[in-house]
Structures are given as structure tokens and as C-alpha cells.
Amino acid sequence: MGVGNNPSESIFERNRQRGIENEYISLSEDRGKITYHASRDYTTSFKNPEEKVRASYFAELVLDYNYPAKRIDFEVTIPRRTPEDRADIVVYADDELKKPFLVVECKKDGITDAEFKQAIEQVFGNANSLRAKFATVIAGTTRTAFNVADFKPSERERNVIADIPKKYGKAPKYRFIKGDSVNDIKAISKEELIRALEKSHDTVWQGGRLAPTTAFDEVSKLLFCKLKDEKDTLNSELYKFQIGTHETAEEVFKRIDEIYQKAKQQDAEVFREDIRLEPKIVYSVIEHLQGIAFVKTDLDTKGVAFETFMTDFFKGKMGQFFTPREIIRFAVEMLNPAKDDLVLDPATGSGGFLLNSMDKVREFAEENYDEREAWEHWHNFAQHNLFGIEINDQIARVCKMNMIIHDDGHTNVISTDALQDFKEINDIHRGFKKDHFDIILTNPPFGATVKKTERKEGYLDKYELGKNKKTQKTEILFIERVIDFLKPETGKIDIVLPDGILTNSSLQYVRNLIMERCQILAVVSLPQFTFSHYGAGVKSSLVFVRKKKDDEKISNYPIFMAVAEHIGYDATGREDPINDFEKILEEYQKFKKNSKGYEGC
């Protein structure tokens, strides 16, 4: 969890609560109105999302920047402008409120770059008319401050400052200092982090100038730099991932690129290409992210936020690489990985099965050990027990980035073809061996065909399910491959399979191989729409098996069968409050305790 923070609580809520506790802010009983106790008591509706931003920043001005509340006013009329033009907050340099010092424009979190630029023009118009020295625009976690007095009215770049001065002093060279009680970066809520990531993506995407996949890749590079900077910066040192007073976009880009190039040398498998963005775009992304403490933000918050951010990216043609979280969590609960288990996904996509396995082990550790022991328990698992293979190099980087966001475990993810010869895989990473893994969770690609003429000699013939065939479906080859990867006797698999493999008479030979080499534990039928929201509509099931020993004979055993009609979301991707998976899990536990006497429900 973030240090000293409720992970579900936003920065705005924390600051507002500080204002209430110090009697600078009060809310009506129904929380419909807010009153600021400043140069005058100013009451207004609290239903406007911009008001939450203003309340938060007012508390900061008084409690963190040490401006006297009696010198702060709200909704100040602007001379020589239309009556509708009012300044959200004005800080004065005198008790008589005659000398404007700072003008503040507040906007709701999540506005576009164009709207933010419009707000900058608005605050400049107000500040110049009031003859204030400084101005700032606050839009949720994105904020920019300006020295207005010492530059010509049209300047918008060279007069950017790291932050407003504290109590009428000078603007600081930089704002964020690691370990500082006031000026350290802050943990944020899930909603705030999602908005920050979306704003960053929209900035990089540039309204369609870059492909969404390319934009996602570039944002990931900058997130990589952000995390690297947070971890490498020592206490009392300045963070590098921030914008300094009067720094140009080129100067900021150079500093960020230095972080990136150094990180590339240390971990070349995550990113191999340089940052491909213009300095001004990088500058804007830093405005969105610089005040956020990713490392201190609650792990579940980061995970859900990044997963939500990824979901849009994985719709359509990239849908084949994404498995919905509801399916993943159910599969992980069914197989229940523990800290000593070696876990593999040979078609890892965005890494959902691996990360949820890590979460399962982490939850157990946090419930059963003290903080230090728990951290060591699950971090050791993440570093040494999670393995992934992804054939698409870009998606492999997404997976690694996802794992880095979750506090690592990415070193055992490789980008290669999981169906190639074992020796070739082992040459890349020695951890990928036959008969080696305790748990395999995977959703292999459906529909692709491997042609004998398009592969090197022996590619298909090394598979029992590929011998003497000119072509074979990838999902069929994956069945044999995951069985080969699994430990005999104790190893267990969850695999998503198209229902045709389970029912078509022409594929009986595939079912025969599964039954010869494995004990089928459970089959859970999924609804037709399970993957349709992500661009795939094949009716599928989850199949759970245990690999037999070479000489093991077992027949006429009970198999747990279930049909999931409600899975937590509907055909459009909208949340469904009904989820059959919880009941199915309960029934499966009953089945495991007494499979022969189980009567179903």
C-alpha cells in the first residue's frame, strides 16, 4: 500500500480533508455545498467536479505553501473583461486585497490538452488584467505554473516555472524532492491514475497522428523512465522526471532520454528502440505524470489502472493477446498457485495469468507474514517463479511493462515462438524446460494455421499432433506443447480451448492425446460472447488437467463440469453484477473433497 495513504482515496479528498480538519473548509451535511473560510466565507455548490480541484488546491495554498487564508479570495471579478470572466482563486500580497500576487484557474481532472491550453490563455488574461506576478492552471494531477510579471504577455514557454513560490518567495528551480514531507511526489487513487495514463496516451496519440499501438509503446517507454527515476533517486535528491523553472522542452527531453538510455543498457529486453516522440510531446506527458508516485501507489491500484489502460489498446486486432480479468482470476483461483510453484504462460499476451498468480501469492503472504517477510515471500516468487513466452515482440514488451508496474518479475518473459524446438527456446533462456512447470495457465491463439511448407523441416513432425500432416492449427499444437512443459504427476494446466476441439468428431485424435497423457479435472463452458468484446467470437471452454506419470493408468474417473452463463460482463463489455464463477469455485471445492459422491447443484 502507499505509505500513509488510503489507496482508494484521491489526492483531492486527502487535501480537502486536511482543509476541513484545520477549519479552512466546511461541507454542508448533505455534502452539496462547500464553504471556504478565507478573506470572507465563500459558499458554493460542491457538485461541480472543478470544485473538488479548487478545494484541494486551496488547502495546499494555506497548509503547504503557507499563504494566509485572509489574503485569499474566490470568484474575483476581472477588470476590463466580461462580467462572466472571474478568477477561481486569487492570492494577494496584502491584507487589503489590493495587490494580486497569484491567480489560479481550476479545471476538472481529465480535460484534453486543447482544453488545458485554453485554460492557460484564460489564466493569462486574468493575471495580466489583475497585474499579478504569478499564475497557475490546475487540472487534477496536471498543473503548470507561470512567471507572468517578468515576461511579455504573449510568452507561454520560457516563463514556465517548476512551481509557485512558497509564501511570497522565489519560484523553486525544481518542485519534487524525494522524501520531502511536502514536496515529494504523492500516491494517487485508481481513478486518478487511469485518467493520468489516458491523458498521457491522448497526448502521445496526437489525435491519430500515431497508431494507438505505437502511442501505447511510447507511453510505456516514458512510464519505464518514471519508475526508473523513482527507484534510483535517493532521499533528499531531486527527481529527474520533472520540469524545472524556465526549462525548454529540449532540455527536459535530454534528461529523460539519459534515464532511458541508461535503463536500456541495464535491461535491453524491455525496450530496444529509442524514444520516438518530439520533445514537446514528452514535455506534455511529464506534466501529466511528474507529481505521481507510482512506487508508493497501492499495488492493486496500479494493476487495475494499467490493466484498464491496456484494455482499450487490446480491443480489435490486438484482442487475441488479451484475456479478460474475470476469466484470469477464475482460472488462477481454480489452480491456486503457491510460492514454490513454477508458473508458465507460453502465450502470455499482456501477462494477466502471471500477474494474477503473483497477486494470489502476495495476498497469501500479506495475510500470513509480517510486512518484510511478506514482501520477500512474493517478490522472490515474482522474480524466480513466473515464466512467459510471447511471439509478438511488441506485446512481449507490454507484458514486461505490465510486470514492472506490478513491481517486477519481467526477467523470465521472452519473445519467441513457444512452438519451436525446445532446444531453441532453451538457448534463449535456460528456465524453459520440458517436464518442468507446476502450473501452466494459458489462452493460446486460435485459428492460425501452421503449414509444413512455411516452416523449417521437422517443425510439425516433432509433434504427435502434427506428424504426417501438411497443416495444423496452432491451438492444437499448443495443447501438446503445454503438456510437454508440465511436470509429470503433479503439474496442472488451465487452457482456453475452442469448443470444436472438445466436440468435433474429426478431432477425436486430439482428445485421445489429452486423455492418454492427462487426467481431466474440470471443464467450464464459457458464453459465446466471452471474447467478442476483444475482437474474437469463438465459443470456448476452460479445460483443467493434471499430467499423468509415464506409467500411470487411470480411467472411468469423475470430471467436474460447469456452465458459466454470467461472467461479470456482458456482450458489450459492460459490467454484469451477476458472476457465476464464485458459485462454480464453491462447487469445485466440494467436488475435490468427494468427487465420487458429488451430486452437483
N, C-alpha and C positions, 0 to 999 in steps of 0.2 A: 504494500500500500504506500501511497505517497506520504511522506513524512509529515505528521501533524495535520493531515487533511482527510476529510471525508471524501472518498473518491467520487461519490455521486453529487457532490456539492460544487457548484461553479465558482469561479473567481468572483463573479458579481455577487453571489449570495454571501460568500465569506466577507467581502468588503462591506456589503450593506449591513451585515450582522455586526461588524465592528462599529459601524456608524451608529447603529441602534444602541449597542452596549455603552457607547460613550456619549449618548444623548444628543447626537448631532442630527439624527434621523429618527422619525417615528412613523409607524404604519397604522392605519385605521384597523379596527377589529376584523373587518371583512377583507383586509389587505387590498382594498380597492383604491385607497388614496395614500399618498406619501407626503410627509411634511418635512422640509429641510429647515433646521434651526440655524440660520446663518445671520447675515446682516438684518434680515427680517424672517419671520416664519412664512415660508412659501409652501403652499399645499397644491397638489395637482393629482391627476389620475395616475395610478400605478399600473394600469393595464397596457399601456404602450410599451413595446419591447425596448424602445430607446430610453425609456425612463429607468429601466434596470441598469443600463450602462451609465446613465448620468448619476444615479445613486451610488454606484460603485466608485466612480471617479471622484465624486465629491468627498467620499470617505477617505480616499487616497490623498486628496489635496490637503485635508486637515490633519490626518493621522500620520501620513508618510512624508509629505512634503512640507509640513509644518506651517501652512498658511492659516492665519487667524480666520475662524468662521465668520467673525463680524465684518471681514473685508471681502466676503464672497456674496455675489448676488446672482439671481436667476432670471431668465427671460428678459434680458436687458434690451431696451429699445435702441436701435442703431441710428445715429444722426445721418441725415442726407440719404437714407434708404427707405424703402417702402415700409409701411406700418407692420407688414407681416414678417419683416426681417428682424429677428430677435436672436441675441446670443444666448446659447443654452446656459453657459456659466461664464461669469467674468470675475476674475480675481483682481482686486485693487491694491494699490501701493499705499493707500492712506485710509484712515478711519472714516473720512467724509465721503468716500467713494467717488472721488473726483479724478483720480489718476489710474486709469486702467493699466494693468500690468500683463495679464494673461487672458486670452479669450479661448473658450473651449467649445467645440462643436461635437455633439454626441450622436452617433448613429447605431442602429441595431447591429448585432453580430451577424455576419454572413452576407453583407452587401457586396456588390460586384466591384471590380477595380474601377470601372467607369463611374459608379456611384460614389466611390471613395474620392476620386479626383474631383467630382462635383462638390463634395463636402469640403475639400481643400479650398476650392475657389470661394465657397461660401464663408469659410472662416477667415480667409484673407480679406474679403470685402468688409467683414465685420471688424476685424482687427485694425485694418488701415483707417476705417472711419472713426473708430474709437481711439486711434493713435496708441494702441497697446504695443508693448515690447515683444511679446511672445504670443504664439498661437499653437493650438494642438487639435488634431482630429482623433477621436476615439471611436472605433467601430468594433466592439467586442475585444478580442485579443489582438487586433491590429490597431496600431496607433502610430502617428507621425507628428513630430513637433517641429516648429519653425522659429527662427530668429527673424522677426518681422521688421524691427526698428532699424537694423543696420544694413539693410539691403533694399534695392529698389522694389517698388510694389509688384512688379511683374516676375520677380525671381521665385522659382519653385524648387530648385535643386541645390544650389550652393549654400542656401540658408537652412537646410535641414539640420537639426540638432539631435543628439542621441536621446535627450530627454529634456523636459522643462527644468529650470533651476529649482533648487530647494530653498524655500523661504527667502526669495528675492536675491539669491546669489547668482553665480555664473552657471551657464549651461555646462553639464559634465562632458568630458571628452567621450566617455562611454557610459552606458547605463547599467549593464548587467555584470555583477561580480559574484563569483561562486562563494557560497557560504555567508554572504552578507544578509543580515536579518531583514532588510528592506529591499535591497537591490538584487537579490538572487532571483533567478527565473522560478516560475511557480507551476506546481502541478495543477491540472485542469480537469474538468468533467468530460465524460464521454461525448456529450453533445457539442461542447466547445472544441474538442479535438477533431471530431468529424467535420465541423464547419471549417476549422483551420486547414485541414487536409483538402477539403473540397475547394476552398478559396485558392490554395496553392496550385491545385490541378487546373482550375479555371484560368489562373494567371499564366501558367505554362502552356496550356492548350491554345490560348490566344484566339478564342472564338472559332477554332477549326484550322488554324494555320499548321498545327501539328496533328498527326493522328493521335487518337486517345491512348493507344498503346505506347507510342513514343513519349507523349506527355507524362504518362504514368511512370515510365522508365526514368525520365529526367527528374521528376519529383522524388522518386526513390533515391536517386543519387544525392540530392540535397538533404533528404532525411538521414541518409547514411552519414553525411558530413555533420549534421546536427547532433546525432547520437555520439559520434566520434569525439566531437568537441566537448560535449557534456562529460563524457567519461575521462577524457585526457586532461581537462582543465583542473588545476589544483585549487584548493581553498585559498581565498583572498586574491586569486588571479582573475583577470578579465576574460570573459568568454570571447572567442574569436568569431562565433556565429552571431554577429550583431552589427548594426550600422552605427558608426561613430559620427560625432558632430562634424559637419562640413565635408564628410567623405563622399567621393564620387562613386558612381556605380562600378566603374572600372577598378577602383581601389578595393572596394568590398569584394568584387568578383575574384581579384587576385588572391586575397586572403582565404576565401572559401576554396578556391582551386588548389591552394597549397595543402589544405586539410585533405582534400580529395586525392591528390596525387600521392601523398604520404600513405593514406589508407589503402590505396590501390596497390602500392608496393608490399604492404603487410598482408593484404587479403585480395589477391588478384582475381580470385574466383568469383567474387561478388560482382565487381564491375571492371570491365576491361577497356571500355571506351571512355573518352574524355567527356566532360560536361559540354553539351552542345547548345547551350542557351546563351542568348545575348546577356551582357552584364546587367542591363536594366531589368530584365525579367528575373534574374537571380536576386537582384536588389529587392524587387517587389515580394518575392517569396519569403525572403528573410524578414521583411516587415510583418508577414503573417505568423512566422514561426519563432522569431527570436526570443520572445518572452515566455515560451512554453518549456517546462521541464519534462521532457519525455522520460528520462530515467526515474524521476520521482513520481510520475503519474502511475496510478494503480495499474498493475499488470493486466487485469481483466478489462479495465477501461481502454488501455492501449490496444489490446487484442480485438475487442469488439469494434473500436473505431477504425482500425486499419482494415479489418475484415469488411466493414460496411463500405469503406472507401474502395476496396477491391471489387466489391460486388458489381458495381456499375461497369467497371473495366472488363469483367468476365462475362458480361451478357453478350449474346450474339455469337460471333465466330470464335470468341475465346471461351465460350461456355463449356466446351469439352474439358477444360483444365480446372473447372471449379465444381466442388461438391458442396451442396448447401449444408450449413452448420447443423441443422436438425438431424440430417442423416448421419453426419460425422459423429455427433455426440451420442446418438443411439448406438452406433456400432462400437464406439470406444467403451461405453458402459457395458455392452454385452460381453466384450473380451477382457475388460478390467485390467489394463496393463499395470505392472508394479515396477519398482525401481531397478530390479535386476533383469528385467526383460529387455531383450534386443528387439526393437520395433522397426519395421521396414514398410515403406510405401514405394513400390517400384514405378508408380505413375503418379508422382507426388503432387503435380499441379502447384497450387498455391501453398501447399503444406498443411492443410487443415487436419488431416488424420494425425500427423506427427505432433502438431501443436496441441491438439486436444488430448493426446496421450500424455504430453508433458503437463498439461493442466490437471489431468487426473492424478498424476504422481505428486504434483505440487500441492493440490488440495489435501491429499492424504498426509503429506509431510507437515503442512501448516496446522493440521488438526492434532498431530501426534508428537511433535517435537517443538523445542523452543526455537526462537527466530533464527539463530545462527545455524543450528543443526538442520532446520527445515530448508534453509537456503542452500546449504551444502548438499543436502539429500537430492533435491530436484535439479539443481544446477549440474551435479555430476551426471544425473540421468540425461539431461538435455545435451550435455557435451559428448557423452560417450555411448549412449544407447539409442539414439534416434538416427535413422538412415533413410535417405530418399534418393530416388533416381528420376530425372525428368529429361525427356528427349529434346524439348524445346528450350533453347538456351535462354531466351528472354523470360520464359515462365520460371525456369530454374532460379534466375536472379530474383524474381518476385518472391519465390519461396524463401530464399535465403534472407531477403529483406524482411519478410514477414517474421522469420525466426529471430532476426536481430532485434526487431521491435519488441518481441516477446522475451528479450534478454538472452538471446543466443541459442546455440545448438545447430548452427548452419554449416559447420565444418564437414559434416558427413552427408551433405547433399551434393550429388554430382550430376552434371549434364551429359547424358549419353543415352544410348539405346539399351533399355533393360532386356531386350530380347536377343541381343548379340551373344556371342560365345562368352562363357563365364570367365575365361582367361583374359579376354579383352576388358571386361568390366573390372576384374581384379587388378589389372595393370594400372588402371586409373586410381583405384582405392582398394586396399587390401581387406577392408572390412566387409566387402560384399562377397560372401562365400556360400557355396551350396550347404544345405543341411545346417544352417547357422542361426536362423532367426526364430525367436519365441513367438512373436506376433507379427502378422502382416495384415495391414488394412489398406485396401486399395479400390479405386474406381477406374479401371483401365479404359483406354479409348475404345469406343465401339465403332464398327462399320468399316474401318480401314482394312485394306487387303494387302497382304504380303505376297508378292509374285516372285516365284523362283527365278525368273529371268532377270529381275531387277536387283537381286541380292547376290552376294558372292557365293561361290559354290559351297554347299553344305549348310547354308543358313537354315533352310526349312528341314533338311534331313536329320538334323540333330534333335528334333522334336518328335516324339511318338505321334503327336497330333499333326505333324507336318510331313512325315515320311510319305514318299510316293505321291505327293500332291504338287500340282503346279502352283496353286494358290492356297492361302489360308487366312482367315480373319484374325486380326490382332488380338481380339478378346479371347479367342480360343487358345492361341499361343500363350497368352498371359496366364491362363489357368495352369498350364503345365509349368511355366516358369516360376510362379509363386509357390507351387508345391515343392519344386526343386530347392528353392531358397529356404524352406521351412525345416526346423528341427524335427526329426522323427519322434514319434510317441507323444510328445507334449506340445509341439508347435501348433498354433491355431491361426486360421485365416478368416478375415471377413472380406468378401469381394462382391462388388456390384456387377451383376450379370444380366444381360438381356434375357427376357423370359423364353425366347426361342431356344436358347441352349438347354433350358430345363424341360421343354415340351416337344420340340420338333423331332419327329421320328428319324430324320436324316442325321441328327446329331447325337444319336444314341451312343456312338463310339466315344464322344466327349464325356458323356455321363458315366460311361463304363470306366474310363480312366480315373475320374474323380472318385468313384466308389471303390475301385481297386486300391487306390493309394491313400484314401482318406475315409474317416468316419464323418458323415454329415451330421452336424449338431443341430442346425436350425436353418429354416428358410422363411424369410419375411417378405411378403409380396408388397411392393410399393405401388401407389396410384400412378395412372398414366401420365399425370402432369408433373411428376416429381422433378424432372429436369427440363421441362418445357420452357420455364421462365429464363433458362440459361441457354436456350437455343437447341436443346436436344429433346426429342419426344418419344424415345423408345421405351416401351413398357419393361420395367426391370424389377429385380428382386435382390435382396441382400442374402447371400449364402455364407453360412458359417460352418467351417470344417476343422477337424483335427487330423494331422498327418499320422498315419499308422507307422509302426515299426516295420522293417522289411519283411519279417516273418509273421506279422500279426494277421490273424484271421478274425473277422467279426461280421456277423450277418443277422438279419431279422431284428434289428435294434430300433427303438422308437426315435423319431425325428420330430423336433418341435416345429410346428407350422403356424404361421400367423399371417393375417392380412391387415395392413395399415391403410385405413381409408383417409384418416385425418393425420397430417404430419407437421402441423404448426404453421403452415402457409397454404394458400390456395393456388389455383392455376395461374393467377395473375401475379403471384409473388407476395400478395398481401398477407399479413399475419392472420392466422386462424387460431382462435382461443382453444380449440379442441386439438389435442395431440394424443394419438393412440400409443405412441412409443412408451410412455410411462407405464401404462397397463400391460403392454407386451413384455416389458422388462420384468414386471412383477410376476407375470405368469411364467416367464422363462426361469426365474429363480425357483419357483415351485416345481417346475418340470425337472430341473437339475437335481433337486433333493430326492425326487421319487419319480423317475421317468416312466417306469412301468405302471405305476399306479395313478399317473396324472390323467385326469379326465377332461381337461380343458375348461373353457369358460363360455 
